[in-house]
């Protein structure tokens, strides 16, 4: 039975990936600075294959605890991800995102681990306007957060060449889906607003476009990347972008709620568009990408149930 180490296992993607892998009869070691808040939701028979370690990967002593466990693959999701915060705390972001990645790769080389998968971002490409982001873009990040992911990607590339470590860089766009109660993202905020005061803030004029991909599709890509041959760089997005204003209308249709929109000044560094070529996920053999309409309805149904509305 394979054993996969998942960092950031208490986060939005991490906790859902853990459940998915356990259902596929894969042993999982989860690591996070936060408590394993979803432990009670793991079926008893599956929980015997799950080990949770709470700690900070910047702590050398904690890293020593991990290095003794048998591990076949690593999915490195843990990271600081707030763009604005990264501008205020670039050193902290470098230490948490780059140094930790390098330490984990050292461990992977020492333990002869089969595959190292990094959760990266389309932000490594920087602001390309309305041009399409592909897996071949020159890296030109515009924020310290994006720079830490670009640096981590280059570390993976160097370890692949120097040590033969099998590495995969998954460049995610905007991920949404069920189980987003603790996630601070635009779709999550709209669902919460639909259950509350019906007011939402939109930064800028709302004409900026984004790519949104459903959580279930992302989990399928990660699962495939673990156990299939795949490209070194994979752009993980729906391949279909939508403006913020049109997204609001889609959520209004799903929730049957009319929002009161508060247009505010655009945030510094806001990208005009995220348009991606997602051909690199073809290796995962997905039947189809979940449509925004279907994904939003599933997400809204989950929110209503979670808040017993």
Buried (B, 14 or more C-beta within 10 A) or exposed (E): EBBBBBBBBBBBBBBBBBBBBBEEEBBBBBBBBEEBEBEEEBEEEBBEBBBBBBBBBBEEEBBEEBEEEEBBBBBBBBBBBEBEBBBEBBEBBBBBBBBBBBBBBBBBBEBEBBBBBBBBBBBBBBBBEEEBBBBEBEBEBBBBBBBBBBBBBBBBBBBBEEBEBBBBBBBBBBBBBBBBEEBEBBBBBBBBBBBEEBEBEBBBEBEBBBBBBBBBBBBBBBBBBBBEEBBBBBBBBBBBBBBBBEBBEBBBEBBEBEBEBEEEEBEEEEBBBBBBBBEBBEBBEBEEBBEBEEBBBBBBEBBBEBEEE
